[in-house]
Amino acid sequence: MNLDSYISNSIQRRDELERQIAVFDFAKNGQSQFRQLNAEYQKLKKLTETWDLIQKTQKDLRDNEEMLAAETDPEFRETIQADIETCKERLPQLDRELKTLILPAHPNEGKDVIMEIRPAAGGDEAALFAADLCRMYQHYFEIKGWSYEVLDSADTPLGGLKNISMTVKGEGAWSLLRFESGVHRVQRVPITEAQGRIQTSTATVACMAEAEEVDFELKPEDLRIDVFRSSGAGGQGVNRTDSAVRVTHIPTGMFVACQQERSQHKNKAIAMTLLRSRLLAIKQAEEDNKNQSERRSQVGTGDRSERIRTYNFPQSRVTDHRYNLTFYDLDKIMQGNLDPLLGEIRAIDAERKFDELLNIQN
């Protein structure tokens, strides 16, 4: 790949899209085509702005190095040296951002996300950890300005989670949350441990693109829909009508049950949304020539050996095993400050994919 040529073509395409958007006929072409054009334009605009910033930073670095070589005043030399260090720190970050923008967009880019969290190995402590992860992500959504809605959830008597499914809506949600899919491991002294011993438990996280009907069609003849009475804690909280719904996709045997709402219609709609998204994940995985479904590869069995990340409370350490990253600010991360971690993960992932792209083209 000739980078200069690629940037030149990107600038031409950006300018062409800008002209098309300026004279866009909504009555003739519709909102869908406009969104596609605008999404491409915004990406190219950001790409060319990043390229311009790289060029400027490189020029600033050269200018400062020339000034440093000619300057004799110690105090001014110190100021110039600080500017040089700032430029040197900024260039790798900009380079990573450029590579991310050059890579072809994932088919799910721009889609809303369905996140599912479940306890795995570790009993009550795993359920408590699943609840902690849920709160961590919800704090992160609020920090990012994303909206989320709980589709289905169930608690344990100790305040843990049996399961939760949420939709997450916001710019860039898929681009970052897709890295969260997998087994998360915690090492800490649980409140259920009387002897003060550190216990290892796991929870699974699955992040899938929310599928629309155009993404994956659910044929009526392929579905079996059962209704049953919702379970509850008793008293007025019990739903005394048959409003819980289970939707089974007969060809695959996959099913989703939902009793979150008191309305059978709403529970069916939620179950259909979850089922469609899971089946889309499988379809995409098959297209990627994987041997197992996207959701299975994301979640795994929940065994401790399949972890993607470890949260070690005694050492205040978070380690992502896929990207060999370690942070020693566990408290901040559990409060939803995930951008430093996910930003680094996204950058490393982009570098890997960019290198693969170069190898293919060469």
C-alpha positions, 0 to 999 in steps of 0.5 A: 500500500502506497500511503501517500496515494491512499491519502490522496484518493481519500481526499478526492473521495471526501470532497466528492462525498461532500458535494453529494451530501450538499445536493442530496435529494431526500425525497428521491433517495431516502434516509438510508442512503444519506446515512451511508454517504454521511458515515463514509464522509465522516470517516474520511474527514477524520482520516484526512484530519488525522493525516494533516495533524501527523504532517503538522506534528512531524514538521513541529518536531523537525523545527524544534530539533533545528532550534535546539541545535542552534539555541544556547540559552539553557532555559529556552533549550528546556522549553524546546526539549519539552516540545520535542518530547510532546511531539514524540509522544503524540506521533505514535498515538496519531499513527495508531489512529490513522491505521484504525481509520484506514482499515475497512469498516466491520459490517457491524460498525455503527450498529447498536450493541446487545451485551449479555453478562452471566456468572460462570465458575465460582458459584455465588462469588461469580454471580456477585462478580457478574453484578460488579461487571454490569455496574462497571459497564453501566458507569462506562456507558454514562461516562461515554454518553451512551444510552442503555436499556435492560432487556432481561435480567435475574438476580441472586439472593445475595445481590449477584446476577444470574444473567442480564441482557442490555441494549447499548446505543451510542456513537462508537459503542460497537467499536469498543465493546466488541473487545469485551466479549469473553471470559473475565476472571476475578481474584479477590476475597469474596464476602462469602469467604469466612477464612479470608482466602482469595478465590478465583471466579469467572463471568462471561460477557458477550457483545453482539450487534443488534440485528434488524430484520434486514440483517437476519430474517426470522421465518415464522415457520422456523419458530416455536413460541411457548408461553408460561407463567413468570416466576417471582418472589411472591406477593404482589410482585408475582405476575399471575398471567402467562406472560413469559415467552420462550422463542425457539429457532427450530433449525438451530435449536437455539432459544431465548426466554424472556419474562422481564415485562408483564406484557406477553407482547413485549417479552416476545419482542425482546426474545425475538431481538435477542434471538435475531442478534445471536443468529446474526452472530452465528451467520457472521462467524460462518462467513468468517470461516470460523469453526464455531459460532460467534457467540460460543467463541466469545463466551466459551465454557466459562472455564478459568483457563479461557480468560481474556482478562483478570481483575486482581483486587489484592494487587489492584491490577487489571491484565488483558491477556490477549494484548499483554496489557496491565494496568494498576488502577483497578478501582478506577476501572471498576468505576467505569474508567475504561477508555485508557484500557479499551483505547490501548486495546483498540490501537494494538488490534488496529496495528495487527490488522493493518500489518496483516493487510499490508502482508496480503497486499504485498 
